[in-house]
Amino acid sequence: MKVYFDNAATTAIDPEVLKEMVKVLGTNFGNPSSIHSYGREAKALIEKARKTVAGYLNASPAEIFFTGGGTEADNMAIRSTIDSYDIKHIITSPLEHHAVLHSAEEIQREGKAKVSIVKLQKNGHIDLQDLERLLKENSRSLVSLMHANNEIGNLLPIDEVSALCTKYDAIFHCDTVQSVCHYPLDLQKTKVHFIAAAAHKFHGPKGVGFIYINGDLKVHPLIYGGAQERNMRGGTENVAGIVALAKAMEMAYAEMKEHAAHIQGIKNYMIEKLEKTIPGIELNGDAKGRSLYTVLNVMFPPTEDAEMLLMKLDINGIACSAGSACTSGSLKGSHVIEALGIDTSSRPVIRFSFSKYNTKEEVDFCVEKLVAFFKQPVSA
């Protein structure tokens, strides 16, 4: 059996999405900037996709800009805000994706803004009192906090953070890469200045995403070139990818409740099985509380072969990870787990992340292999 439990890294493209993408690749090859019929047809597909995305988010199509993915969208939100407004202070957390953390660190290195790191609660949630303190003590800030953590799954109380940002006139950027198409988001009710998304996190293709920029803001582009995306993102548009993104979003929203219930059931089942069969495991973050239903981060009992667990699982056909796929080539451990003060020198930490395609039978198989690794008897 082969098991894919690394859906936070990327999801399998849905066959219907792939079908739509291939169709566009084969028949709508025109450059959307061309004024002839081939170009106009391609342009029309992009604008239709933009309306689809905006409709699900309750935003204006004029507030949606297509990008090459979530990292570009995060960089655009942070860089464009600093370059467009006289903001000298960024508030973020130690748990953010490196697209945010490294961007903020570079801006601080350049001397453009100071970066403050908000404190965490023991379970990994943001300390809202500390966030308010930072907002109160500094002039207008850019707050960059993710909606759903990609490693431990903790969910940000986005409306409470939004209210604080409104109170202190802060600009709020929320990385929603892991939560878009998993939770409904009404941008008329939740005041956010930027959100970021990537199609490959919700069964669309890689290399395409979008950024929502609140219509009240006027920011400079990150990428200069042509007049594409209403002068906000130079470069010929990825027409097939954009159409596929919209199709994936359409399918995700049509089946959101059903898939959420299924995936939450898979996560709960795995927690139950692990707690029953492997004494001494610990769940990182707020796994049983305010947590993303697709992610489960587990610390296993001490073992001399801690660094071998991922390899052993892979040999048995089980794909999972020790953290963000963006840092898998690094010799350093997860910055998220480190920020929580967790010592992983002898205890392996594994992130299991699920999708609509996973089954309880796959969980049984995975737990069986984990039990064998730790030489624990399987309970009846």
N, C-alpha and C positions, 0 to 999 in steps of 0.2 A: 504494500500500500504506500502511496505517496500522499503526504499531507502538507498543505500550504497554510501555515499559521503566521504569515508575515505581511498581512494586509495593510498594516500601518505604513509599511515601506512602499508598497504598490499593490494594486488590485488587478486581477485578471480582467481584460477588456471583455465586456458583454458581447456575445455574438451578434445581437441586433445593432449594437453600436458599431461594431466592426463592419457589418454589412453596409450601414449608412456611410461610413467613412470611405470604404472602398468604392462605393458608388460615386461619391463626389470626386475622389481621386481620378476616376476613369472618365468622368463626363464633364466636370466643371473645373477645367484646368486653367481657365483664364485668370489674368492678374486683376484683382479687384479694383486697382487704380486705373485700369484701362477704360476708355470711354466707349469702346465698341461693345457689341452684344455679349461677347464672351466675358468681358470684364464686368459688365452690368449684372449678368447672371450670378457671377461669383460674389459680387458686392451684396446682392439681394439676399444670398444665403447667410452671409455674415450678419446682416441687419436683422434677419429673422431670428437667428440664434441669440443675438443681443436682447431682443424683445422677450425671448423665452426665459433667459437667465434673469432679466430684470423682473419679469412677472412673478417668478417663484420667490424672489427676495422682497417683493413689494417696493421696488426701486424704479427710478426712471431709466429707460434705455441709455440716456445721455450720461448716466453715472457708471456704466459698465464699460471697462476697457479690457480687451483681450491681451494676454501676455504669453510668455513662453513657459509659465508655470508659477508655482507658489513662491519660489525663491526670488524671482524677478519682481513679483508683486510686492513682497515684503521690502525688498530693497527700494523699490519705487516709492512706497509709502513713506519710509523713513527719510531717504535722501531728498525726495521732492519737498517734504515738509520743512526740513532744515534749510534747504536752498531757497524756498519760496517765502518763508515767514521768519521773523526775527526771534526764533526760539533757541534758547541757549541751554536747555535742560531736557534730558530724556530720562524717563522712568521705565524700567523694564524689570524682569525677574531673572534669577539664575537658571530657570527651567526652560527658557525660550529656545526655539530652534536656532541653530547657528546663523541662519539667514538674517535673523534679527540681532542676535548678540554680536556677531562679527561686524555687522553694519554699524551698530551703535559704538562698538569699541574703536572702529576706524574713524568715525566722525569725532570721537573724543580725542584720538591721537592727532587728528588734523587741527585740533583746537577750536572746532566749530561749536561744540556743545559739551556740557558735563553730563556724565551718565550716573544715575543713582539706581541702586539695586534694591527693590522692595523686599522686605523680610517675608519669610514663609512660616506657616504654622507647621506643627510636627508632622501632620499628614500630607504636607505638600501643597496645601491651598494657600493662596495669597493672603497675607495679613492686611486686611482692608483698613485697619486703623493706621498701620504704618504707611500705606498708600496715601491716606488722607494727610498724614503728617508731611510727607514729601511734597504733596501738592500745595499744602498750605505754606510751607517754608520756602518754596521756590516760585519765581515768576512763571508766567505761562509755560507749560510743559507739553511735551509729546509723550503720551503714555502708550507703550507697546506691550500688550499682554495677550497671549494666545487663548483662544476659547477652549480648546481641548488639547491637553498635553499629549504629544505623540509617543511618549515613552511610558508614562505611568497612568495616563488616561484622565487625570483630574480635570474637572470642568470648572471654568471660571464663572462666577456669578456676574455675567456680562451686563445685566441691567443695573446692578449695584455699582459696578465700576463705571458704567456710562453716566449714572447719576452723579458720582463724585467728579468725573471729568467735566460735566456740565456745570457743577457748582463752582469749580475753580478755573473755568474757561480753558481747559486743556484740550488738546487734539488727541483723539483716541483711535489708535490703530490696533485692530484685532486680527491676528493670524487665525483664520478659520479653516485652514487646509484640512484638518482632521474632522471637522464637524459639518461643513457644508454638504448637503445631501444626506446627512444622518439625523439632523435636527432642523425643524423649520425655523427660519430666521426672518422676522418682519422688520425691515429697516426703517419703516415709518414709526414703529413703536419703540424700537431699540436704537438710540442715537449713537451711531458709530461713524467715524469719519472715513475710515478705510477698513475693508476686509480683503483677504487674499484667499484664493482657491486654486486647486490643481485638479485637472480632470482625472488623472490616473489614481486618485484616491477614492473615486466613486465609479469605478469600472469604465472609465473613459481612457483615451490614449495618453501616453507621456508626451511632454513637450508642449503642452498648452494649458493655460489657466486664465484667470481673470482677476482684476482688481476692481473693487467698488470704491469710487471716490465721491464722497458726499458733495452734492451740487453747490453747497455753500462755500466750498473750498476752490481756490484757483491756484493750482500748483504747476511747477515746471516739469517737463518730461524727464525721465531717467535716460532714455535712449533717443538720441536725435538722428534725424535722417529725412525721410519723406514725411508726407502729411497724413500718413495712415493713423487710424484711431483718433481722428479729429485732432491731429497734430500732437497727440500725447504719447505715441509709441511708434517711432520710425521703423520701417522694415516691412516687406511684403507679408501680408497676413497668411497664417496657416489655415486656409479655408476648410480643408477636410477635417483638421483637428478641432476647429471651432464648431463646426456642425456636429461632430461627434461628441464634443463636450455638452452641447445643448441636448442632444439625444440622450446621453447618459444621465443628465440632470432630470429630464422629463421622466425617464424610467424610474429613477430613484425616488422622485416625489410621488409617483403613482403607486409605489409599493412600500413607502417609507415605514408605515406602522407595522405592516406584516414582517418586513425584514428586521426592523428593530426588535420586535418580540422574539423572532427566531434567533438572532445573534445574541441578544441578552440571555436567552435560554442556554445557548452554547457556552457562554462565559460562566454563567452560574453553575452549569453542570461540571465544568472543568474545575472551578473552585471547590465544589463539593467532593469531586473525585480525588483531587490533590490533597485536601485536608484529611480525607479518610485513609489514604494509602501511603502518604509520605509525611510522617511526624516531623515537626520542626520547620515546616515551610512558613514563610511570612509573605504577606501581600504588600507590595509597595504602593504608596499613595493611598487614595481613598476608594479602594476597589469595590467595596460593598456600599458605598455612599454616593456622593456626587461625582460620578465617574462615567467616562465614555464607554458605551457598551461594547465597543469593538476591541478594546485593549485590556490586557491583563498582564501585570508585571509581578513576577514571583521571585523571591529569594529562597534558594534551596539550602538544605543543611550543609554544614562544613564538610569538605572533602578535599583530599590531596589532589584530585583530578579536576578541580573546579574549571580550569581553562579548557578542559576536554569535552565538557558537556554538550556545547553547541555542535562540535564536530561529530560526536557520537550520535546525536539526534539526526544530523544531516546524513550520516552513513546509513541510518535506518529509514531515510526517505522523508524526514520531518524537517520542514523549513520554518525557522523562527529566528529571533535575533537577540542580541544583548543590548540593543538600543537603536538609536536612529540610524537608518541606512546611510545617511550622509556622512557618518563618522566611522563606518565599519572598517575603513582602511587605516584608521588611526591606531597607534599603539596605546593611546590613553583610553581609560574607561569612560563610561557614560558621565557627562557633566551633570546630567539630571540626577542620577543616583548619588553622585558625589555631593551635590548641593543639598541633598536630604540627609547628609551625614552618615550614610550607610557604608560600612566596611565590607568590601567585596574581595578582600585578599584571599579568603579561603572559602567563601560562599558564592556560588554562581548565581547570577541574576539573569533571568530570561524574560523577554517580552513575547507573549503570545498575542497575536492580533487576528481577528476573525472577520469573515464576510458572509454574505448570503449563501455562498456555496459550501460552507463548512457543515459538518454533521457531528452528531454525538458519537458515532462509530469512530470517527477520526480522533476525537478526544480520548476514547477508550484505548485506541492504539498508541497514542502519544503517552498517556499515563502509564501504560504497560511498559513502554521502553524506559520511561523515567524511573519507575520502580526497580526495574532490572539494573539500572545504572547505580542506584543508591542501595541495591541489594536489600530492599524492604519487601516483606511478604505482602502479596495483594490480598486485601480483605475480601471476604465472601460477599 
